[in-house]
Amino acid sequence: MIPRRAVHARRAALSLVLVAAVCALVGCSAAVALDSAPAAADKGCAEISVRLPHGLNDGAGGEIQRRETTAQGTAAWGSPATVLLRCGVEPPVASPHCIGVNGVDWIRDDSGAPQFRFITFGRVPATEVIVDSEQVSGSTVLLDLVPAISAVAPSGEHSCQNVGDIALPPVGRDR
């Protein structure tokens, strides 16, 4: 007869092996630790959060999967995390680095390159996305996020300006 303690030890060891095998197959990883933005509890952040995709195009024909995060109004994709999102950040002021992607305007901050920071412009609450450009394409990530970000309507107060929209004085006229 096998002692009861040995049976429990074998079951525990077998359980541990099974959990490790399942994690290896499904890609278990720890939650990504992020801090909530000041307005993360805004209703608009909830609207965005429920629409975020489970996977993002990496720009090279692959897909990075969404991961669990530790804070409200946040999301992360990739292992290690290559895309981070925080909803409810302070809305940005105008910038010459404003780009439009399928109806959503973004302020681009490349001061931390190769990590690029994008913040929605003209939408409250504002959403921040940080992309590791060595791992994924920022433009394809922003395209994949447009349906979720569009859940918050533009405020109408601000939008990116196209060069063709700016009235310039006639050339060669001194007055």
N, C-alpha and C positions, 0 to 999 in steps of 0.2 A: 504494500500500500504506500502511495506517495504522500509525504507529509503535506498538510493543508497549506503551510507557508510556501512550499515549493510550487504548488499549483498556482497560488496567487502571484508569485514572482514571475512564473512563466506567462501567465495571462497579461500581466503588466508589461512585460518585455514584448510580447506579441502585439499588444495594443500600440505600444510606442513605435514599433516597426511599421505597423499598418498606417498609423497617422503620418509618419515620415514618408511612406510610399505615396499616400494620397496627396500630401503637400507637394511632393516632387512632380506628380502627374498634373495637378491642377494649378500649380504655381503659387502656393501659399506664401505670403510675405507679410511682414508687419505693416501696420497702418502707418501712413506717412504723417508725421507730426507737423502740423501747420497751426498758425494762430488765426483766429477769426478776425475779420476786418471790423472796423467800428460799427458799420451798419449791416452786418451779416444777418441780423434778425428781420430785416426789411422784407416785406411781402414779395417784392420783385426778385430778391435772391432765392426765395423758395420756388418761385416760378422758373427761374433759370435752372436751379439744382435738379428739379424733377425732369428736366428736358435734356440734361447733359448726356452725351453718347457714352456707351460702354467702351467703345474703341475709337481711336483716332488714327487717321492715315499718317504714316511716318514720312511720306514724301519719297520713299524708295520702294514702293510696292508692298510694304508690310503694314501691320497695324499694331499699335501699342494699346494695352488694355488698361482700363480704369482700375484704380486701387482705392482702398478704404483710407479715409483721412480722420484726423482726431478733432476737427473743429467744424462748427456750423458754417455753411456757405462756402465750403472749400471742396476742391477736387484735385486729384493727381492721376497721371497716366504714366505707365512705363515702370520697369524694374531694372535698374534704379529709376526713380521718378525723373522723367525728362520734361514733363509739362505739369505746371502747378497753376491752379486757379483759385482766386479769392474774390468773392462777391461782397460788395459793401464798402469798397475802398473810397477814399476821398476823390470826388470827381476832379479831373485834371483841368488846368487852364489851357488856353490855346497854345499851340506849338507848331513850328514849321514841319515837324515830323508827324503830321497827321495823314493817315491813309484810310481809304475806304475799301471795305471788303464786302461785296454783295449786300450793300445797304447798311452795314455797321461800320461806324467810324472808330478808329483806334489811334491813340498817340503811341508812337514807338520810341522807346528809350534803349539805345544800344550802348550806353556807357558801361555796362557790365559784360560786353561781348566776350565770349560767345553765348552768354545767356542774354536773351533779348526780353525786354519787359514791354508788354502791350497793355494799355488801359483804355476801356471804352470811352469815347468822347461824345457828349451830348445825350447821355443816358444816365438816369438816376434810379437806382443805385448804380455806381460804376463798378466794373469788373476788371480785375487785373489778371493777366495771364503771363507766366514766365516760361520761356521755351529755351531749352538747351539746343542751340542750332547745330551743334556737332553731332547730335543724335537724331533730330527730327527737323522737318521743314516748317518754319513759322507760318508761312503762307497757307500751307495745307491744313495746319492745326486751326488757324483762324477760320478757314472755310468750313471745317467740320463743326466749329462752335457757333457759327452764325444762327442756325435754327434755335438753339437754346438762348443765346443772347438776345435774339429778336423778341423773346417773351416780354422784355422790358421795352416799351415804345420809346422812340426818341423824344427828348424833352422839347425839341423845337427851338431851344435857345442857342444851341451851338451845332455846327457841322463843319466837316473839313471843306476847305475851299480848293477847287480845281484852278489851275493857273488860268484857264480860259474864262473863269467866272470873275476875275479881278479886273476892274476897270483901270487901265493905265493911261497916264497922260500921253498926248501925241508926242512922238519923237521929234527933236529938233526945234521945238518951240520954247523960247525963253520969254517969260512974261514977268 
